[in-house]
Amino acid sequence: MDDAQVALLEDLSGKKVGVLTGSVNESNAKQYIPGCQLQYFNAIPDMVAALSAGRVDAIVEDESTQRFMLRQYTDL
């Protein structure tokens, strides 16, 4: 999203959102981000690579995974 901050989940409507295939976050994204375009990934590193490359606008993950990702991938 061009380094813009997302203030509300509704800001992701119509955007490409990465989720792990079959995760609870897939159903959460469908429920709470109407109109988003889900992009499915089998592993977190693949999802992070897509975010870094701009192939997705955001990632939906639980808080503990987000904290892990921010420690492991400092370029996010």
KALINNOR-V461776 format. One record per run of one state. SS is the DSSP state (H for helix, E for strand, - for the rest). FROM is the first residue (numbers start at 1). LEN is the number of residues. If there is no record, write none. Layout:
# KALINNOR-V461776
SS_FROM_LEN ; SS_FROM_LEN
This chain:
# KALINNOR-V461776
-_1_8 ; H_9_4 ; -_13_3 ; E_16_5 ; -_21_3 ; H_24_9 ; -_33_4 ; E_37_5 ; -_42_2 ; H_44_9 ; -_53_5 ; E_58_2 ; -_60_3 ; H_63_10 ; -_73_4
